[in-house]
Amino acid sequence: MKASELRGKSAEELNKELESLLRAHFALRMQVATQQSNKTADLGKLKRDIARVKTVMREKV
């Protein structure tokens, strides 16, 4: 996901996007912790996406 795509969204859409990313991050963390998944690289990608969304939200204030 690119920051330019996020800048075109409204604040409500950004909140929904952030919520879904946080849920996905939690689910993946639990899968890695219980050794159901070995996609540890995806954790970093999700964290960067979460940071991007938060940054764009902060810019809109």
N, CA, C and O atoms as a GROMACS GRO file, in nm:
protein
  244
    1MET      N    1   0.084  -0.116   0.000
    1MET     CA    2   0.000   0.000   0.000
    1MET      C    3   0.090   0.123   0.000
    1MET      O    4   0.187   0.131   0.075
    2LYS      N    5   0.055   0.218  -0.084
    2LYS     CA    6   0.136   0.339  -0.097
    2LYS      C    7   0.070   0.454  -0.022
    2LYS      O    8  -0.052   0.458  -0.006
    3ALA      N    9   0.153   0.547   0.023
    3ALA     CA   10   0.102   0.663   0.096
    3ALA      C   11   0.013   0.748   0.006
    3ALA      O   12  -0.083   0.808   0.054
    4SER      N   13   0.044   0.754  -0.122
    4SER     CA   14  -0.038   0.834  -0.212
    4SER      C   15  -0.180   0.779  -0.222
    4SER      O   16  -0.275   0.855  -0.237
    5GLU      N   17  -0.194   0.648  -0.215
    5GLU     CA   18  -0.327   0.588  -0.215
    5GLU      C   19  -0.402   0.624  -0.088
    5GLU      O   20  -0.523   0.649  -0.090
    6LEU      N   21  -0.330   0.626   0.024
    6LEU     CA   22  -0.392   0.654   0.152
    6LEU      C   23  -0.436   0.799   0.162
    6LEU      O   24  -0.538   0.829   0.224
    7ARG      N   25  -0.360   0.889   0.101
    7ARG     CA   26  -0.394   1.032   0.109
    7ARG      C   27  -0.526   1.063   0.041
    7ARG      O   28  -0.589   1.164   0.072
    8GLY      N   29  -0.569   0.979  -0.052
    8GLY     CA   30  -0.696   0.999  -0.121
    8GLY      C   31  -0.816   0.952  -0.042
    8GLY      O   32  -0.930   0.974  -0.084
    9LYS      N   33  -0.793   0.886   0.071
    9LYS     CA   34  -0.904   0.833   0.151
    9LYS      C   35  -0.945   0.933   0.258
    9LYS      O   36  -0.868   1.020   0.299
   10SER      N   37  -1.070   0.918   0.301
   10SER     CA   38  -1.122   1.004   0.407
   10SER      C   39  -1.073   0.954   0.542
   10SER      O   40  -1.015   0.846   0.553
   11ALA      N   41  -1.096   1.034   0.646
   11ALA     CA   42  -1.053   0.998   0.780
   11ALA      C   43  -1.122   0.871   0.828
   11ALA      O   44  -1.061   0.787   0.895
   12GLU      N   45  -1.248   0.855   0.794
   12GLU     CA   46  -1.322   0.736   0.835
   12GLU      C   47  -1.266   0.611   0.767
   12GLU      O   48  -1.253   0.506   0.830
   13GLU      N   49  -1.235   0.623   0.639
   13GLU     CA   50  -1.177   0.510   0.566
   13GLU      C   51  -1.040   0.474   0.623
   13GLU      O   52  -1.004   0.357   0.631
   14LEU      N   53  -0.964   0.575   0.662
   14LEU     CA   54  -0.832   0.550   0.721
   14LEU      C   55  -0.845   0.477   0.855
   14LEU      O   56  -0.766   0.388   0.887
   15ASN      N   57  -0.946   0.517   0.935
   15ASN     CA   58  -0.970   0.448   1.062
   15ASN      C   59  -1.004   0.302   1.040
   15ASN      O   60  -0.955   0.215   1.112
   16LYS      N   61  -1.088   0.274   0.940
   16LYS     CA   62  -1.124   0.135   0.910
   16LYS      C   63  -1.002   0.056   0.862
   16LYS      O   64  -0.983  -0.059   0.901
   17GLU      N   65  -0.920   0.120   0.778
   17GLU     CA   66  -0.799   0.056   0.728
   17GLU      C   67  -0.705   0.024   0.843
   17GLU      O   68  -0.647  -0.084   0.848
   18LEU      N   69  -0.688   0.118   0.935
   18LEU     CA   70  -0.601   0.098   1.050
   18LEU      C   71  -0.651  -0.016   1.136
   18LEU      O   72  -0.573  -0.099   1.182
   19GLU      N   73  -0.781  -0.020   1.159
   19GLU     CA   74  -0.839  -0.126   1.241
   19GLU      C   75  -0.816  -0.263   1.178
   19GLU      O   76  -0.780  -0.358   1.248
   20SER      N   77  -0.836  -0.274   1.048
   20SER     CA   78  -0.817  -0.403   0.982
   20SER      C   79  -0.669  -0.445   0.985
   20SER      O   80  -0.638  -0.563   1.001
   21LEU      N   81  -0.579  -0.348   0.968
   21LEU     CA   82  -0.436  -0.380   0.974
   21LEU      C   83  -0.394  -0.425   1.113
   21LEU      O   84  -0.315  -0.518   1.127
   22LEU      N   85  -0.447  -0.360   1.216
   22LEU     CA   86  -0.414  -0.399   1.353
   22LEU      C   87  -0.466  -0.539   1.384
   22LEU      O   88  -0.399  -0.617   1.451
   23ARG      N   89  -0.586  -0.569   1.335
   23ARG     CA   90  -0.640  -0.705   1.355
   23ARG      C   91  -0.556  -0.811   1.283
   23ARG      O   92  -0.529  -0.918   1.338
   24ALA      N   93  -0.515  -0.779   1.160
   24ALA     CA   94  -0.433  -0.872   1.084
   24ALA      C   95  -0.297  -0.891   1.150
   24ALA      O   96  -0.244  -1.002   1.154
   25HIS      N   97  -0.241  -0.783   1.204
   25HIS     CA   98  -0.112  -0.792   1.272
   25HIS      C   99  -0.122  -0.880   1.396
   25HIS      O  100  -0.035  -0.963   1.421
   26PHE      N  101  -0.229  -0.861   1.473
   26PHE     CA  102  -0.248  -0.943   1.593
   26PHE      C  103  -0.264  -1.090   1.556
   26PHE      O  104  -0.203  -1.177   1.619
   27ALA      N  105  -0.346  -1.117   1.455
   27ALA     CA  106  -0.369  -1.255   1.414
   27ALA      C  107  -0.238  -1.322   1.368
   27ALA      O  108  -0.211  -1.436   1.402
   28LEU      N  109  -0.160  -1.249   1.290
   28LEU     CA  110  -0.034  -1.305   1.241
   28LEU      C  111   0.065  -1.326   1.355
   28LEU      O  112   0.138  -1.425   1.356
   29ARG      N  113   0.067  -1.233   1.452
   29ARG     CA  114   0.155  -1.250   1.568
   29ARG      C  115   0.120  -1.377   1.644
   29ARG      O  116   0.209  -1.450   1.687
   30MET      N  117  -0.009  -1.402   1.660
   30MET     CA  118  -0.053  -1.523   1.732
   30MET      C  119  -0.016  -1.649   1.654
   30MET      O  120   0.024  -1.750   1.713
   31GLN      N  121  -0.030  -1.644   1.522
   31GLN     CA  122   0.006  -1.759   1.440
   31GLN      C  123   0.155  -1.789   1.449
   31GLN      O  124   0.195  -1.905   1.457
   32VAL      N  125   0.236  -1.685   1.448
   32VAL     CA  126   0.381  -1.704   1.457
   32VAL      C  127   0.416  -1.756   1.596
   32VAL      O  128   0.502  -1.843   1.609
   33ALA      N  129   0.352  -1.703   1.700
   33ALA     CA  130   0.382  -1.743   1.837
   33ALA      C  131   0.346  -1.888   1.863
   33ALA      O  132   0.414  -1.957   1.938
   34THR      N  133   0.239  -1.935   1.800
   34THR     CA  134   0.198  -2.074   1.819
   34THR      C  135   0.254  -2.166   1.710
   34THR      O  136   0.216  -2.282   1.700
   35GLN      N  137   0.344  -2.111   1.631
   35GLN     CA  138   0.414  -2.185   1.526
   35GLN      C  139   0.320  -2.244   1.421
   35GLN      O  140   0.348  -2.349   1.364
   36GLN      N  141   0.209  -2.176   1.396
   36GLN     CA  142   0.118  -2.216   1.289
   36GLN      C  143   0.159  -2.153   1.157
   36GLN      O  144   0.116  -2.197   1.050
   37SER      N  145   0.243  -2.050   1.166
   37SER     CA  146   0.288  -1.981   1.047
   37SER      C  147   0.434  -1.943   1.065
   37SER      O  148   0.480  -1.919   1.177
   38ASN      N  149   0.506  -1.937   0.954
   38ASN     CA  150   0.645  -1.895   0.961
   38ASN      C  151   0.668  -1.773   0.872
   38ASN      O  152   0.779  -1.752   0.822
   39LYS      N  153   0.565  -1.694   0.852
   39LYS     CA  154   0.572  -1.574   0.768
   39LYS      C  155   0.612  -1.453   0.852
   39LYS      O  156   0.535  -1.357   0.865
   40THR      N  157   0.730  -1.459   0.909
   40THR     CA  158   0.773  -1.350   0.996
   40THR      C  159   0.800  -1.222   0.917
   40THR      O  160   0.791  -1.113   0.974
   41ALA      N  161   0.830  -1.231   0.791
   41ALA     CA  162   0.854  -1.111   0.710
   41ALA      C  163   0.726  -1.030   0.695
   41ALA      O  164   0.732  -0.908   0.682
   42ASP      N  165   0.612  -1.097   0.696
   42ASP     CA  166   0.485  -1.026   0.684
   42ASP      C  167   0.456  -0.937   0.805
   42ASP      O  168   0.384  -0.838   0.794
   43LEU      N  169   0.514  -0.973   0.921
   43LEU     CA  170   0.496  -0.889   1.039
   43LEU      C  171   0.555  -0.751   1.016
   43LEU      O  172   0.494  -0.650   1.051
   44GLY      N  173   0.672  -0.746   0.960
   44GLY     CA  174   0.737  -0.618   0.932
   44GLY      C  175   0.660  -0.536   0.830
   44GLY      O  176   0.649  -0.415   0.842
   45LYS      N  177   0.607  -0.604   0.728
   45LYS     CA  178   0.529  -0.533   0.626
   45LYS      C  179   0.403  -0.472   0.687
   45LYS      O  180   0.367  -0.359   0.656
   46LEU      N  181   0.338  -0.549   0.773
   46LEU     CA  182   0.216  -0.498   0.838
   46LEU      C  183   0.248  -0.379   0.928
   46LEU      O  184   0.173  -0.282   0.931
   47LYS      N  185   0.359  -0.387   1.001
   47LYS     CA  186   0.397  -0.277   1.089
   47LYS      C  187   0.425  -0.150   1.010
   47LYS      O  188   0.389  -0.040   1.053
   48ARG      N  189   0.489  -0.164   0.895
   48ARG     CA  190   0.516  -0.048   0.810
   48ARG      C  191   0.386   0.010   0.754
   48ARG      O  192   0.372   0.132   0.746
   49ASP      N  193   0.292  -0.076   0.715
   49ASP     CA  194   0.164  -0.028   0.664
   49ASP      C  195   0.087   0.046   0.773
   49ASP      O  196   0.024   0.148   0.747
   50ILE      N  197   0.092  -0.007   0.896
   50ILE     CA  198   0.025   0.059   1.009
   50ILE      C  199   0.086   0.197   1.031
   50ILE      O  200   0.015   0.295   1.052
   51ALA      N  201   0.218   0.204   1.025
   51ALA     CA  202   0.286   0.332   1.044
   51ALA      C  203   0.250   0.430   0.933
   51ALA      O  204   0.233   0.549   0.959
   52ARG      N  205   0.238   0.381   0.810
   52ARG     CA  206   0.200   0.468   0.698
   52ARG      C  207   0.062   0.527   0.720
   52ARG      O  208   0.040   0.646   0.699
   53VAL      N  209  -0.033   0.442   0.761
   53VAL     CA  210  -0.170   0.489   0.784
   53VAL      C  211  -0.171   0.593   0.895
   53VAL      O  212  -0.236   0.697   0.882
   54LYS      N  213  -0.100   0.567   1.003
   54LYS     CA  214  -0.096   0.662   1.114
   54LYS      C  215  -0.033   0.794   1.072
   54LYS      O  216  -0.076   0.901   1.116
   55THR      N  217   0.069   0.788   0.988
   55THR     CA  218   0.135   0.910   0.940
   55THR      C  219   0.040   0.994   0.856
   55THR      O  220   0.034   1.115   0.872
   56VAL      N  221  -0.033   0.929   0.767
   56VAL     CA  222  -0.127   1.002   0.681
   56VAL      C  223  -0.240   1.060   0.766
   56VAL      O  224  -0.287   1.171   0.740
   57MET      N  225  -0.284   0.986   0.867
   57MET     CA  226  -0.388   1.037   0.956
   57MET      C  227  -0.339   1.162   1.029
   57MET      O  228  -0.414   1.259   1.046
   58ARG      N  229  -0.214   1.160   1.072
   58ARG     CA  230  -0.157   1.274   1.141
   58ARG      C  231  -0.141   1.395   1.048
   58ARG      O  232  -0.155   1.509   1.091
   59GLU      N  233  -0.113   1.370   0.922
   59GLU     CA  234  -0.100   1.478   0.824
   59GLU      C  235  -0.233   1.548   0.801
   59GLU      O  236  -0.236   1.669   0.776
   60LYS      N  237  -0.341   1.475   0.810
   60LYS     CA  238  -0.473   1.531   0.780
   60LYS      C  239  -0.527   1.617   0.893
   60LYS      O  240  -0.625   1.689   0.874
   61VAL      N  241  -0.465   1.612   1.010
   61VAL     CA  242  -0.515   1.690   1.124
   61VAL      C  243  -0.478   1.834   1.112
   61VAL      O  244  -0.512   1.914   1.200
   0.00000   0.00000   0.00000
